[in-house]
Amino acid sequence: MCAQDVVTVHGLRKRYGDIVAVDGVGFAVRRGETFGIVGPNGAGKTTTLEIIEGLRQPDSGRVEVLGLDPQRQPAEVKQRIGVQLQASAYFDFLTLKEILELFGSFYRRRVPALQLLEMVGLRDRAGALLKQLSGGQQQRFSLAAAMVNDPEVVFLDEPTTGLDPQARRSLWDLVREMRSQGRTVILTTHYMEEAEALCDRVAIMDGGRIVALDSPEALVSRLEAPYHIRLRLAQPVEPHQLAVPGVVNVACAADGLGNLYRLQVNSVAESMPLVLSRLAELGMELVDLSVERATLEDVFLALTGKELRD
């Protein structure tokens, strides 16, 4: 393990009958970074995370967390990490404050319950029961519960699944706050925009394997066509007529507001004048135009040949 690495994974494998959930996964997570494991449901993200946390036994491979083996030293590892699971069960008739105080009693280090509730914006609900909270509030409380022992490494498994956009952005702010406190955050998500917004580096998983690992910016920049030119025309045009030099692919969609085309290009500066010139040649009226950088979802599609699946 490198001095800056707090988690290392080597050749991890896990099979359930005929299904290979994790197939030779390996990576290292640096101290203080937010590291994402991204991909569709069923890619092996949660199984990988549970093995690292010591909650599941691998068939083969090696894991170190803060220099410790989660399988051989589970108690020591659990004292130093925080875990937010996809589904968590709490006590029905204890208040939020009482739950956090109970959880804190299990650890050598602990953060005062009211301080945790303040951190996640729930101090005014300290005397409430969990069932009295909204879905977004419950997710924020589960983050507070994961922080009860002042962990060095925090694991978040699909932390924003099922949340509305406002609640999701609130959770994003909390994850950023954890990083600003110097904590290492490892999260799984199948929302690629979430990984782009939060993660310093991401490992893209599909079919139990890591198919790419780097910063979101670096992964996007490797695409043959890392930019999209979106055109809305007044009249339809054959896509091949827009395939000027530098345009790698043309996709079209009739959206009810006009004829929309997406051109994937490797250089906006080189392709844009050619595209506009071609429209003028064709006598096409341009209604709207925008330029966007490709996303991690485009990276996933390029690597796996299939759309991101929920």
C-alpha positions as CSV (number, residue, x, y, z in Angstrom):
1,M,0.0,0.0,0.0
2,C,1.3,3.4,-1.0
3,A,1.6,5.9,1.9
4,Q,-1.1,8.0,0.4
5,D,-3.5,5.1,-0.2
6,V,-6.1,4.4,2.4
7,V,-7.8,1.5,0.5
8,T,-6.3,-1.0,-1.9
9,V,-8.0,-3.8,-3.7
10,H,-6.2,-6.6,-5.5
11,G,-7.8,-9.2,-7.8
12,L,-11.2,-9.3,-6.0
13,R,-13.6,-12.0,-7.1
14,K,-17.0,-13.0,-5.9
15,R,-19.4,-15.5,-7.5
16,Y,-23.0,-16.4,-6.6
17,G,-23.7,-19.7,-8.2
18,D,-23.3,-19.2,-12.0
19,I,-23.3,-15.4,-11.6
20,V,-19.9,-13.7,-11.4
21,A,-20.7,-10.5,-9.5
22,V,-17.1,-9.3,-9.1
23,D,-14.4,-10.4,-11.6
24,G,-10.8,-9.5,-10.9
25,V,-11.4,-6.0,-9.6
26,G,-8.4,-3.9,-8.4
27,F,-7.9,-0.3,-7.5
28,A,-6.4,2.1,-4.9
29,V,-8.1,5.0,-3.2
30,R,-6.0,8.0,-2.1
31,R,-6.3,9.7,1.3
32,G,-8.7,12.7,1.1
33,E,-10.3,12.0,-2.3
34,T,-13.8,11.2,-3.3
35,F,-13.7,8.0,-5.3
36,G,-16.7,6.8,-7.2
37,I,-17.6,3.3,-8.3
38,V,-20.1,3.8,-11.1
39,G,-22.1,1.8,-13.5
40,P,-25.6,0.2,-14.0
41,N,-27.4,-1.8,-11.4
42,G,-26.0,-5.3,-11.3
43,A,-22.5,-4.2,-12.3
44,G,-21.0,-5.4,-9.0
45,K,-20.7,-2.1,-7.3
46,T,-22.4,-2.9,-4.0
47,T,-20.8,-6.3,-3.7
48,T,-17.4,-4.7,-4.2
49,L,-18.2,-2.1,-1.5
50,E,-19.5,-4.7,1.0
51,I,-16.3,-6.8,0.6
52,I,-14.1,-3.7,1.3
53,E,-16.2,-2.9,4.3
54,G,-15.8,-6.4,5.7
55,L,-19.5,-7.2,5.4
56,R,-19.0,-9.9,2.7
57,Q,-16.4,-12.6,2.2
58,P,-14.6,-12.6,-1.2
59,D,-13.9,-15.8,-3.1
60,S,-10.4,-14.5,-3.7
61,G,-8.4,-11.4,-3.7
62,R,-7.0,-9.0,-1.1
63,V,-8.3,-5.8,0.5
64,E,-6.6,-3.3,2.8
65,V,-8.4,-0.5,4.6
66,L,-6.1,1.9,6.5
67,G,-3.5,-0.8,6.5
68,L,-5.9,-3.4,8.0
69,D,-7.5,-6.5,6.6
70,P,-11.3,-6.2,6.9
71,Q,-11.7,-10.0,7.0
72,R,-9.1,-10.6,9.7
73,Q,-9.4,-7.4,11.6
74,P,-13.1,-6.4,11.2
75,A,-13.5,-4.8,14.7
76,E,-10.5,-2.5,14.1
77,V,-11.6,-1.5,10.6
78,K,-15.2,-0.7,11.8
79,Q,-13.8,1.6,14.5
80,R,-12.3,3.8,11.8
81,I,-14.8,3.8,8.9
82,G,-18.4,5.0,8.4
83,V,-20.9,3.1,6.3
84,Q,-24.2,4.2,4.8
85,L,-25.9,1.2,3.3
86,Q,-28.5,1.2,0.5
87,A,-31.1,0.1,3.1
88,S,-30.7,0.8,6.8
89,A,-32.9,-0.3,9.7
90,Y,-33.2,1.9,12.8
91,F,-35.1,1.7,16.1
92,D,-38.8,2.6,15.5
93,F,-39.4,4.2,18.9
94,L,-36.1,6.0,19.6
95,T,-35.7,9.6,18.6
96,L,-33.0,10.7,16.2
97,K,-30.8,12.0,19.1
98,E,-31.3,8.7,21.0
99,I,-30.3,6.6,18.0
100,L,-27.1,8.5,17.4
101,E,-26.2,8.4,21.1
102,L,-26.8,4.6,21.1
103,F,-24.7,4.1,18.0
104,G,-21.9,6.4,19.4
105,S,-21.7,4.2,22.5
106,F,-20.3,1.4,20.3
107,Y,-17.2,3.3,19.4
108,R,-14.0,4.6,21.1
109,R,-14.4,7.9,19.2
110,R,-17.7,9.5,18.9
111,V,-19.3,12.8,17.7
112,P,-22.0,14.4,19.9
113,A,-25.5,13.6,18.5
114,L,-26.6,17.2,18.3
115,Q,-23.4,18.2,16.4
116,L,-24.2,15.4,13.9
117,L,-27.8,16.5,13.5
118,E,-26.6,20.1,13.0
119,M,-24.2,19.0,10.3
120,V,-27.0,17.4,8.3
121,G,-29.6,20.1,9.0
122,L,-31.8,18.1,11.3
123,R,-31.0,19.6,14.7
124,D,-34.6,20.9,15.0
125,R,-35.8,17.3,14.5
126,A,-33.7,15.8,17.3
127,G,-36.7,14.6,19.2
128,A,-38.5,13.2,16.1
129,L,-38.8,9.5,15.1
130,L,-37.3,8.4,11.9
131,K,-40.8,7.6,10.4
132,Q,-41.7,11.2,10.8
133,L,-39.0,12.4,8.4
134,S,-39.3,12.8,4.6
135,G,-37.2,10.5,2.3
136,G,-34.6,13.2,1.9
137,Q,-34.4,13.8,5.6
138,Q,-34.0,10.1,6.3
139,Q,-31.1,9.9,3.8
140,R,-29.5,12.9,5.6
141,F,-30.0,11.1,8.9
142,S,-28.3,8.0,7.6
143,L,-25.3,10.1,6.7
144,A,-25.2,11.4,10.2
145,A,-25.3,7.8,11.5
146,A,-22.4,7.0,9.2
147,M,-20.4,9.8,10.8
148,V,-21.1,9.0,14.4
149,N,-17.6,7.6,15.1
150,D,-15.8,10.5,13.3
151,P,-14.6,8.1,10.6
152,E,-11.5,8.5,8.4
153,V,-13.1,6.7,5.4
154,V,-16.8,7.0,4.6
155,F,-18.6,4.5,2.4
156,L,-21.8,5.6,0.7
157,D,-23.8,3.0,-1.3
158,E,-26.2,4.7,-3.8
159,P,-26.8,7.6,-1.4
160,T,-29.3,9.5,-3.5
161,T,-31.3,6.8,-5.1
162,G,-35.0,7.7,-5.1
163,L,-34.5,11.3,-4.0
164,D,-36.0,14.3,-5.8
165,P,-33.5,16.8,-7.4
166,Q,-33.6,19.2,-4.4
167,A,-32.9,16.4,-1.9
168,R,-30.2,15.0,-4.1
169,R,-28.3,18.3,-4.3
170,S,-28.6,18.7,-0.5
171,L,-26.9,15.3,-0.2
172,W,-24.2,16.3,-2.7
173,D,-23.4,19.3,-0.5
174,L,-23.0,17.0,2.5
175,V,-20.6,14.8,0.6
176,R,-18.5,17.8,-0.4
177,E,-18.5,18.9,3.2
178,M,-17.1,15.5,4.2
179,R,-14.3,15.8,1.7
180,S,-13.5,19.4,2.9
181,Q,-13.0,17.9,6.4
182,G,-10.2,15.7,5.0
183,R,-12.2,12.5,5.0
184,T,-11.9,9.9,2.2
185,V,-15.3,9.2,0.6
186,I,-16.0,6.1,-1.5
187,L,-19.4,6.0,-3.1
188,T,-21.3,3.9,-5.6
189,T,-23.9,5.4,-7.9
190,H,-25.5,4.7,-11.2
191,Y,-26.1,8.4,-11.8
192,M,-23.2,9.5,-14.0
193,E,-23.9,13.2,-13.4
194,E,-23.6,12.6,-9.7
195,A,-20.1,11.0,-10.2
196,E,-19.0,13.9,-12.4
197,A,-20.2,16.4,-9.8
198,L,-18.6,14.8,-6.7
199,C,-15.8,12.5,-7.6
200,D,-12.1,13.2,-8.1
201,R,-11.7,9.8,-9.8
202,V,-14.2,7.2,-10.9
203,A,-14.0,3.5,-11.7
204,I,-16.6,2.5,-14.3
205,M,-17.8,-1.1,-13.7
206,D,-19.8,-3.3,-16.0
207,G,-20.3,-7.0,-15.8
208,G,-18.3,-7.3,-12.6
209,R,-15.2,-5.7,-14.1
210,I,-13.6,-2.2,-14.1
211,V,-13.6,-1.1,-17.7
212,A,-12.0,2.3,-17.0
213,L,-10.6,4.3,-14.1
214,D,-9.5,8.0,-14.1
215,S,-10.8,11.5,-13.3
216,P,-14.1,12.3,-15.0
217,E,-12.4,15.0,-17.1
218,A,-9.7,12.6,-18.3
219,L,-12.2,9.8,-19.2
220,V,-14.3,12.2,-21.3
221,S,-11.2,13.7,-23.0
222,R,-10.3,10.2,-24.2
223,L,-13.4,10.0,-26.4
224,E,-12.9,10.2,-30.1
225,A,-15.6,13.0,-30.1
226,P,-15.7,14.7,-26.7
227,Y,-18.1,17.5,-27.8
228,H,-21.7,17.6,-29.0
229,I,-23.1,20.3,-31.3
230,R,-26.9,20.4,-30.9
231,L,-28.8,21.9,-33.8
232,R,-32.5,22.7,-34.0
233,L,-33.6,23.2,-37.6
234,A,-36.9,24.5,-39.0
235,Q,-37.0,21.7,-41.6
236,P,-35.8,18.1,-41.5
237,V,-32.6,17.1,-43.2
238,E,-30.9,13.8,-43.9
239,P,-28.4,13.1,-41.1
240,H,-25.6,12.2,-43.6
241,Q,-25.9,15.7,-45.1
242,L,-24.5,17.1,-41.8
243,A,-21.5,14.7,-41.7
244,V,-18.9,17.3,-42.5
245,P,-15.2,16.6,-41.7
246,G,-14.7,16.3,-38.0
247,V,-18.2,15.0,-37.3
248,V,-18.0,11.5,-36.0
249,N,-21.7,10.8,-35.6
250,V,-25.0,12.4,-36.3
251,A,-28.2,11.5,-34.3
252,C,-31.6,13.0,-34.8
253,A,-34.8,13.2,-32.9
254,A,-38.2,14.9,-33.7
255,D,-39.2,16.5,-30.4
256,G,-42.3,18.4,-31.3
257,L,-40.5,21.8,-31.3
258,G,-38.5,21.3,-34.4
259,N,-36.0,18.9,-35.9
260,L,-33.2,18.3,-33.4
261,Y,-29.8,16.9,-34.4
262,R,-26.8,16.0,-32.2
263,L,-23.4,16.0,-33.9
264,Q,-20.5,14.4,-32.1
265,V,-17.3,16.2,-32.9
266,N,-13.6,16.1,-31.9
267,S,-13.1,19.8,-32.3
268,V,-15.8,22.5,-32.0
269,A,-13.5,25.2,-33.5
270,E,-12.8,23.1,-36.6
271,S,-16.2,21.6,-37.1
272,M,-18.6,24.5,-36.3
273,P,-17.7,26.7,-39.3
274,L,-18.1,23.6,-41.6
275,V,-21.4,22.7,-40.1
276,L,-22.8,26.3,-40.5
277,S,-21.5,26.4,-44.1
278,R,-23.2,23.2,-44.9
279,L,-26.5,24.4,-43.5
280,A,-26.2,27.5,-45.6
281,E,-25.6,25.4,-48.7
282,L,-28.7,23.3,-48.0
283,G,-30.8,26.4,-47.3
284,M,-31.7,25.1,-43.9
285,E,-33.0,27.6,-41.3
286,L,-31.2,27.3,-37.9
287,V,-33.6,27.7,-35.0
288,D,-31.2,27.0,-32.1
289,L,-27.7,25.9,-31.5
290,S,-25.7,24.8,-28.4
291,V,-22.4,23.1,-27.7
292,E,-22.0,20.6,-24.8
293,R,-19.1,18.6,-23.6
294,A,-19.6,14.8,-23.6
295,T,-20.4,13.2,-20.2
296,L,-19.5,10.0,-18.3
297,E,-22.6,8.4,-19.8
298,D,-21.1,8.9,-23.3
299,V,-17.9,7.3,-21.9
300,F,-19.9,4.3,-20.7
301,L,-21.7,3.9,-24.0
302,A,-18.4,4.1,-25.9
303,L,-16.8,1.5,-23.6
304,T,-19.6,-1.0,-23.4
305,G,-21.6,-0.4,-26.5
306,K,-24.9,-0.1,-24.6
307,E,-26.9,2.6,-23.0
308,L,-26.7,3.1,-19.2
309,R,-29.3,0.9,-17.6
310,D,-31.2,1.6,-14.4
